[in-house]
């Protein structure tokens, strides 16, 4: 081999060895519609998953080559975690998007997703071809009951001698899609008890501070619903709220025990549909003793990594009133939280409780006094009668030492 040839080969080899190695591209699977369906109408729930060694920054959804929105990330996908352990967020690699198909002609459309990583890399995932077939009669109203959970016990003061009756809130959202002129969304929402009409948002809506605000009403603010369905009429004001006095219901003939609550929605075009139904239990406060405290820890989140002075926040309620909220770390009492902070969201769901408008607590936990690694935090409330209740627990991770 000639000298100059060896020099060229050697230079090229050195250049190749010294060149930066590019990271692997993001990858995943755009699943499209559930159960492998290839056609639909109304809101189309699209799903998929994506991973990258740098983490996923966003996933954009395209229809016929045009971006129509950004998917919701961090959805649980344990199946992906099993196949690809070690990737950032592999346990929550899923994404989802609600596609409003009424924005497109009835025809075949090509859908895909573009993944962007935290380092700026972009890749289109596989495509799906679906058929849209919207007609007025199949675009029925839809929605959900978000509070309470199915099987919840709804308490009432059955002796009716309490000047501040106990109320139970039924809350959720409703939307409607339309393709006809003048079909602009939801007209009314109704609450049915065991199939019989109890209240209608069009005729029975009113405001009562004692019951936590608007009662039997539709059209309440819903920014979270607007984020999910930005193109749908009423989405900024899609929430409804009904309030029941279970003690009164029992006194007029409803039995103690199981009942079905149904939400029925009518749209402007005249279509009516039952959008959600849950079983609940009616019971009397007089049947129980001290019910104990209950609440929720907002921060830290379960599994969160934290350092330094960490805020422990949340809310607590008790029918007898909350005396003190104590913070335990790994079973050791750390101190008492500040209690009585405003929580309008809590008072809306639990009207009539002592302190419901100011049910929030806050505690500054100094994680520097403990070791790095997993730790367990526990909240204990003591009511005004001296009864102790555990109201929340979290496992989180401390990392104060600089590697």
C-alpha positions as CSV (number, residue, x, y, z in Angstrom):
1,X,0.0,0.0,0.0
2,X,1.3,3.4,-0.9
3,X,2.3,5.8,1.9
4,X,-0.2,8.4,0.9
5,X,-3.0,5.8,0.8
6,X,-2.1,4.5,4.3
7,X,-2.2,8.1,5.5
8,X,-5.7,8.7,4.0
9,X,-7.0,5.5,5.5
10,X,-5.5,6.2,8.9
11,X,-6.9,9.8,8.9
12,X,-10.4,8.6,8.0
13,X,-10.2,5.9,10.8
14,X,-9.1,8.5,13.4
15,X,-11.9,10.9,12.3
16,X,-14.5,8.1,12.6
17,X,-13.3,7.1,16.1
18,X,-13.3,10.7,17.3
19,X,-16.6,11.7,15.8
20,X,-19.5,12.0,18.4
21,X,-21.8,9.0,18.6
22,X,-25.4,10.0,18.0
23,X,-28.0,8.9,20.5
24,X,-30.6,6.3,19.5
25,X,-33.8,7.8,18.0
26,X,-37.1,7.7,19.9
27,X,-39.3,4.8,19.1
28,X,-42.8,3.6,20.0
29,X,-46.2,2.5,18.7
30,X,-49.1,4.6,17.5
31,X,-52.1,2.3,18.3
32,X,-54.9,4.4,17.0
33,X,-58.4,3.4,18.1
34,X,-59.0,0.9,20.9
35,X,-59.3,-2.8,20.1
36,X,-57.9,-2.3,16.6
37,X,-60.9,-0.5,15.3
38,X,-60.5,1.3,12.0
39,X,-63.7,3.4,12.0
40,X,-65.6,5.6,14.3
41,X,-67.6,8.8,15.0
42,X,-67.8,11.6,17.5
43,X,-64.8,11.8,19.9
44,X,-62.1,9.2,18.9
45,X,-59.8,8.1,21.7
46,X,-56.3,7.6,20.3
47,X,-53.6,5.9,22.2
48,X,-49.9,4.9,21.9
49,X,-46.6,4.9,23.6
50,X,-43.1,6.3,23.0
51,X,-39.7,6.0,24.6
52,X,-36.3,7.6,24.3
53,X,-33.1,7.5,26.3
54,X,-33.4,11.3,26.8
55,X,-37.1,11.3,27.7
56,X,-40.1,12.4,25.7
57,X,-40.9,16.1,25.5
58,X,-44.1,16.0,23.4
59,X,-46.2,13.9,21.0
60,X,-48.1,15.7,18.2
61,X,-51.1,14.1,16.5
62,X,-51.4,14.5,12.7
63,X,-54.5,14.0,10.5
64,X,-53.8,13.8,6.7
65,X,-50.4,15.4,7.3
66,X,-51.6,18.4,9.4
67,X,-51.0,18.7,13.1
68,X,-54.3,18.8,15.1
69,X,-53.1,18.8,18.7
70,X,-50.7,17.6,21.4
71,X,-51.3,14.3,23.2
72,X,-51.5,13.9,26.9
73,X,-48.3,12.1,28.2
74,X,-47.3,10.2,31.3
75,X,-50.1,7.6,31.0
76,X,-49.5,4.3,32.8
77,X,-48.1,1.5,30.6
78,X,-46.8,-1.4,32.7
79,X,-46.6,-3.6,29.6
80,X,-44.0,-1.2,28.1
81,X,-42.0,-1.0,31.3
82,X,-41.7,-4.8,31.2
83,X,-40.4,-4.8,27.7
84,X,-38.1,-1.8,28.0
85,X,-37.0,-1.3,31.7
86,X,-34.5,1.4,32.4
87,X,-35.8,4.1,29.9
88,X,-37.0,7.4,31.5
89,X,-40.7,7.1,32.4
90,X,-41.0,3.6,30.9
91,X,-43.8,2.9,33.4
92,X,-45.7,5.9,32.2
93,X,-44.8,5.8,28.5
94,X,-48.3,6.0,27.2
95,X,-50.0,8.9,25.5
96,X,-53.6,9.7,24.6
97,X,-55.5,12.2,22.5
98,X,-59.2,12.8,22.0
99,X,-59.8,13.5,18.3
100,X,-63.0,15.4,17.4
101,X,-63.9,13.6,14.2
102,X,-66.7,16.1,13.5
103,X,-64.0,18.5,12.3
104,X,-63.4,16.3,9.3
105,X,-65.4,15.0,6.3
106,X,-66.9,11.5,6.4
107,X,-64.1,9.7,4.6
108,X,-60.9,7.8,5.1
109,X,-58.2,9.7,7.0
110,X,-54.5,9.0,7.8
111,X,-53.5,9.5,11.4
112,X,-50.0,9.4,12.9
113,X,-48.0,10.8,15.8
114,X,-44.7,12.7,15.8
115,X,-42.5,12.2,18.9
116,X,-40.1,15.0,20.0
117,X,-37.5,14.1,22.7
118,X,-36.1,16.4,25.4
119,X,-33.0,16.8,23.3
120,X,-34.9,17.8,20.2
121,X,-34.9,14.6,18.1
122,X,-38.1,14.0,16.1
123,X,-39.5,10.8,14.7
124,X,-42.9,9.9,13.1
125,X,-44.4,6.7,14.4
126,X,-46.5,4.3,12.3
127,X,-49.7,5.6,10.7
128,X,-53.3,4.4,11.0
129,X,-56.0,4.8,8.4
130,X,-59.5,5.2,9.8
131,X,-63.0,5.9,8.4
132,X,-65.0,8.8,9.9
133,X,-68.8,8.3,9.6
134,X,-70.7,11.0,11.5
135,X,-74.5,11.3,11.4
136,X,-76.7,13.3,13.7
137,X,-78.4,10.3,15.3
138,X,-75.2,8.7,16.5
139,X,-73.7,11.9,18.0
140,X,-75.3,11.5,21.4
141,X,-74.2,13.5,24.5
142,X,-71.4,12.1,26.6
143,X,-69.8,12.7,29.9
144,X,-68.9,11.3,33.3
145,X,-69.6,11.4,37.0
146,X,-66.4,12.5,38.7
147,X,-67.6,12.6,42.3
148,X,-68.4,10.5,44.3
149,X,-67.0,7.1,43.4
150,X,-69.3,4.2,42.6
151,X,-70.5,2.5,45.8
152,X,-70.0,5.6,48.0
153,X,-71.9,5.9,51.2
154,X,-74.0,9.1,51.2
155,X,-74.9,10.2,54.7
156,X,-77.9,12.3,55.9
157,X,-79.2,13.6,59.1
158,X,-82.3,11.5,59.2
159,X,-83.9,12.9,62.4
160,X,-84.1,16.3,60.7
161,X,-83.4,18.1,63.9
162,X,-80.0,19.5,62.8
163,X,-80.2,23.2,61.7
164,X,-77.3,22.5,59.3
165,X,-78.4,19.5,57.3
166,X,-75.8,17.1,55.8
167,X,-75.4,17.4,52.0
168,X,-74.0,15.0,49.4
169,X,-72.6,16.4,46.2
170,X,-72.9,14.7,42.8
171,X,-70.5,16.3,40.3
172,X,-69.2,15.6,36.8
173,X,-69.2,16.9,33.2
174,X,-71.2,16.6,30.0
175,X,-70.5,17.5,26.3
176,X,-72.2,17.1,23.0
177,X,-70.9,17.1,19.4
178,X,-73.0,18.3,16.5
179,X,-72.8,18.5,12.7
180,X,-76.1,20.2,12.0
181,X,-76.6,24.0,11.9
182,X,-77.8,25.2,15.3
183,X,-76.7,22.1,17.1
184,X,-74.4,23.8,19.6
185,X,-74.1,21.4,22.5
186,X,-75.7,20.5,25.8
187,X,-79.1,22.0,26.6
188,X,-79.7,20.4,30.0
189,X,-78.5,17.8,32.5
190,X,-80.8,15.7,34.7
191,X,-80.2,13.7,37.9
192,X,-82.3,10.5,38.2
193,X,-82.6,8.4,41.3
194,X,-83.5,4.8,40.6
195,X,-84.7,5.8,37.1
196,X,-87.0,8.6,38.3
197,X,-86.2,12.3,37.6
198,X,-85.1,14.2,40.6
199,X,-83.6,17.5,39.3
200,X,-83.1,19.3,36.0
201,X,-80.4,21.9,35.4
202,X,-82.7,23.9,33.1
203,X,-85.5,24.3,35.7
204,X,-84.0,23.6,39.1
205,X,-80.7,25.5,39.2
206,X,-80.1,27.9,42.0
207,X,-77.3,29.2,44.4
208,X,-77.0,28.3,48.0
209,X,-73.8,29.1,50.0
210,X,-74.8,26.6,52.7
211,X,-74.8,23.9,50.0
212,X,-71.4,24.9,48.6
213,X,-72.5,27.1,45.7
214,X,-74.5,26.3,42.6
215,X,-77.1,23.5,43.1
216,X,-78.6,21.4,40.3
217,X,-76.7,23.5,37.6
218,X,-74.9,22.9,34.4
219,X,-72.3,25.3,32.8
220,X,-69.8,25.6,35.6
221,X,-66.1,26.3,34.8
222,X,-64.1,23.3,33.5
223,X,-60.6,24.2,32.3
224,X,-59.5,20.6,32.7
225,X,-62.3,19.5,30.3
226,X,-61.5,22.3,27.9
227,X,-57.9,21.0,27.8
228,X,-59.1,17.5,26.8
229,X,-61.8,18.7,24.3
230,X,-60.8,22.1,23.1
231,X,-62.9,22.0,19.9
232,X,-66.2,21.0,21.5
233,X,-68.9,23.4,22.3
234,X,-69.4,24.1,26.0
235,X,-66.0,22.6,27.0
236,X,-64.9,25.7,29.0
237,X,-68.2,25.3,31.0
238,X,-69.0,21.6,30.9
239,X,-69.3,20.8,34.6
240,X,-72.6,20.1,36.3
241,X,-73.3,19.9,40.1
242,X,-76.2,18.4,42.0
243,X,-76.7,18.3,45.7
244,X,-78.8,15.7,47.7
245,X,-80.1,15.9,51.3
246,X,-80.1,12.2,52.0
247,X,-81.8,12.6,55.4
248,X,-84.7,14.4,53.6
249,X,-84.8,11.7,50.9
250,X,-85.1,8.9,53.5
251,X,-87.8,10.8,55.4
252,X,-90.0,11.1,52.2
253,X,-89.8,7.3,51.5
254,X,-86.4,6.4,50.0
255,X,-85.0,3.4,51.8
256,X,-81.7,3.1,53.6
257,X,-79.4,1.0,51.3
258,X,-78.5,0.8,47.6
259,X,-79.7,3.2,45.0
260,X,-78.8,4.1,41.4
261,X,-77.8,7.6,40.4
262,X,-78.1,8.3,36.7
263,X,-77.1,11.4,34.7
264,X,-79.2,12.1,31.6
265,X,-78.2,14.7,29.1
266,X,-80.2,16.4,26.4
267,X,-78.6,18.3,23.5
268,X,-79.9,21.3,21.6
269,X,-80.9,19.1,18.6
270,X,-83.2,17.0,20.9
271,X,-81.0,13.9,21.3
272,X,-81.1,12.5,24.9
273,X,-78.8,9.9,26.4
274,X,-77.9,8.5,29.8
275,X,-74.2,9.3,30.0
276,X,-73.2,7.9,33.4
277,X,-74.6,5.8,36.3
278,X,-73.3,4.7,39.7
279,X,-74.6,2.7,42.6
280,X,-74.5,4.5,46.0
281,X,-75.7,3.7,49.5
282,X,-78.1,6.0,51.5
283,X,-77.5,5.9,55.2
284,X,-78.1,8.0,58.3
285,X,-75.5,9.9,60.4
286,X,-77.3,8.6,63.5
287,X,-76.3,5.0,62.7
288,X,-72.7,5.8,63.2
289,X,-70.5,7.1,66.0
290,X,-67.5,9.3,65.4
291,X,-66.7,8.9,61.7
292,X,-63.1,10.0,62.0
293,X,-61.1,12.4,59.9
294,X,-60.4,12.1,56.2
295,X,-58.3,14.0,53.7
296,X,-55.6,14.0,51.1
297,X,-51.9,14.7,50.7
298,X,-51.3,16.8,47.6
299,X,-47.5,17.1,48.0
300,X,-45.2,15.3,47.9
301,X,-46.6,12.9,45.3
302,X,-46.2,9.2,45.8
303,X,-42.7,8.2,44.5
304,X,-41.5,11.8,44.0
305,X,-37.9,12.7,44.5
306,X,-37.2,15.7,46.7
307,X,-34.5,17.5,48.6
308,X,-34.0,20.3,51.1
309,X,-37.0,21.8,52.8
310,X,-40.1,20.2,51.2
311,X,-43.7,21.5,51.5
312,X,-46.1,18.9,52.8
313,X,-49.6,20.1,51.7
314,X,-53.2,18.8,51.4
315,X,-56.5,19.0,53.2
316,X,-58.4,17.4,56.1
317,X,-62.0,17.4,57.2
318,X,-63.9,15.9,60.1
319,X,-67.6,16.1,61.2
320,X,-66.5,16.9,64.7
321,X,-64.0,19.5,63.6
322,X,-60.2,19.1,63.1
323,X,-58.1,19.9,66.2
324,X,-54.6,19.2,64.9
325,X,-52.8,17.6,61.9
326,X,-49.6,15.8,62.8
327,X,-46.8,14.9,60.4
328,X,-44.8,11.6,60.9
329,X,-41.7,10.6,59.0
330,X,-40.7,7.0,59.1
331,X,-43.0,6.6,62.1
332,X,-41.4,9.5,64.1
333,X,-43.5,12.6,64.9
334,X,-42.0,15.7,63.2
335,X,-44.5,18.3,64.3
336,X,-47.9,19.8,63.6
337,X,-48.9,21.3,60.4
338,X,-50.5,24.7,59.9
339,X,-54.2,24.1,59.5
340,X,-57.0,26.3,58.3
341,X,-55.7,27.4,54.8
342,X,-58.4,28.2,52.1
343,X,-59.5,25.3,50.0
344,X,-62.5,26.3,47.8
345,X,-62.3,23.1,45.9
346,X,-62.9,21.1,49.1
347,X,-65.8,23.1,50.3
348,X,-67.5,22.6,46.9
349,X,-67.4,18.8,47.3
350,X,-68.0,18.7,51.1
351,X,-70.3,21.6,52.1
352,X,-71.5,21.8,55.7
353,X,-68.4,20.3,57.3
354,X,-66.7,22.4,60.0
355,X,-63.7,24.2,58.4
356,X,-64.6,23.0,54.8
357,X,-63.8,26.4,53.4
358,X,-60.4,26.4,55.1
359,X,-59.5,22.7,55.2
360,X,-55.9,23.1,53.9
361,X,-52.7,22.3,55.8
362,X,-49.1,23.0,55.2
363,X,-45.9,21.7,56.8
364,X,-42.2,22.4,56.0
365,X,-40.3,19.1,56.2
366,X,-36.5,19.4,56.3
367,X,-35.3,16.4,54.5
368,X,-31.7,17.3,55.3
369,X,-32.0,15.8,58.7
370,X,-32.6,12.3,57.3
371,X,-30.7,10.1,54.9
372,X,-31.0,9.9,51.2
373,X,-33.2,7.2,49.8
374,X,-36.9,6.1,50.3
375,X,-38.9,7.5,53.2
376,X,-42.5,7.2,54.4
377,X,-44.6,10.2,55.4
378,X,-47.9,9.8,57.3
379,X,-50.5,12.4,58.3
380,X,-52.6,11.9,61.4
381,X,-55.5,14.1,62.4
382,X,-57.0,14.6,65.8
383,X,-60.6,15.8,65.9
384,X,-62.1,18.1,68.5
385,X,-63.2,15.0,70.5
386,X,-59.7,13.7,70.7
387,X,-60.2,10.8,68.1
388,X,-57.1,10.0,66.1
389,X,-57.3,9.1,62.3
390,X,-54.7,8.4,59.6
391,X,-55.7,10.7,56.7
392,X,-52.9,10.1,54.2
393,X,-49.6,8.3,53.5
394,X,-46.9,8.7,50.9
395,X,-43.6,7.1,50.0
396,X,-41.0,9.5,48.5
397,X,-37.3,9.6,47.8
398,X,-34.8,12.0,49.3
399,X,-31.7,13.0,47.4
400,X,-29.6,15.8,49.1
401,X,-26.1,14.5,48.5
402,X,-24.5,15.8,45.3
403,X,-23.1,12.8,43.3
